[in-house]
Amino acid sequence: MPMIRPGFLSSADRIELEACVRRQREDYGIARRANAILLFDDGKSCQEISEFLYLDDDTIRGWYKTYQQDGWDALDGWKGGQSRMTQAQEAALCAWLEARLCRSTVEIRAHVATECGLNYSQSGCIKLLARLGFEYRKPKPLPRVASMEKQAAFIAFYEKLMHELPADEAVYFADAVHPEYQTKPAFGWVKVGSNPAVLSTAGRGRVSIHGAVNLETFHAPFVEPTTVDGVSAAQLLTKIEERNSDKRIIHVIWDNAAYHKGPDVRAFLARTACRIHLIQLPPYCPHLNLLKQLWAVLHQYVTHNRYCPNQKQFANAILVFMRETIRQEWTKFRDKVSDNFRIVTHENFRVLK
């Protein structure tokens, strides 16, 4: 390797590198690389720098060679080196990126090469994107939702209902869930390097539950039908009515599924002694059915990071949760099942076309 001549850094480069070395919040490895380049610029030899930084000569030479060939962006771990793009080019790149979802830096690097005449390495492009405020993530699935007016109207109606609810009335939320016989890995805190794993299941069967919950008493009647339909809906309403013999009116809030309006349910409601009063949720508003929150708790207890040897044991675990866990431990997760509803809109999302 030829002798490294001092003074190769520009004034702006030196100021930025010196600031990098002095910043206590800077990553130690980054500051050390910056320090090495500054010492080269001061005329220090590889041996002197390696002794000063307690590193070998090859590492120091490699840093200098990488800097000379590819600039700051190619230095491993470098964050925030002087940009090779002008402010106008950066603004144009940001506008181009915000108009689409690029799944790879290949497309971005090709665009920069074509429009700006600059060739970025993959790592350099990633650092550039991070500095411009971009991150690699996938979009969230965004379900269709009802209008803000319909959501607000339901929330106002529900709050009025609960505020004025007489002692001889009750309110239930009802819904169906279909847990699959499948282990679901879930995030959790583990020791670094412990490499946790959970056994997976081979089957894809599922258990159907048509259930309801009363948020005041946490009574959770349910039926376990082969198929969730109008028959199971009528069976569920029957259980709710039987459990509330002291109530004059029982309000049941559920979604607009076709079987909730079918002949079996209509026949049940047509009875002279029927005490059920059905309330339909606004369409496309699953977030207004608090039973969805209870199903999330069910998955935490039964499927997340839990392995069942066979489908029968899986089904039994579901039934134990419905029959025993809710009644015995609802105080532990009652804050996860709340009627503190909110209006959901698409205004805070950039919807991809």
Buried (B, 14 or more C-beta within 10 A) or exposed (E): EEEBEEEEBEEEBBEBBEEBBEEEEBEEEBBBBBBBBBBBBEEBBBEBBBEEBEBEBEBBBEBBEBBEEBBBBBBEEBBBBEBBBEEEBBEBBBEBBEEEEBEEBEEBBEBBEEEBEBEBBEBBBBBBBEBBEBEEEEEEEEEEBBEEEBBBEBBEEBEEBEEEBEEEBBBBBBBBBEBBBBBBEEEEEEEEEEEEEEEEBEEEBBBBBBBBBBBEEBBBBBBBBEEBBBBBBBBBBBBBBEBBEEBEBBBBBBBEBEBBBBEBBEEBEEEEEEBBEBBEBBEBBEBBBBBBBBBBBBBBBBBBBBEBEEBEEBBEBBBEBBEEBBEEBBEEBEEEBEBEBEBBEEEEEEEEE
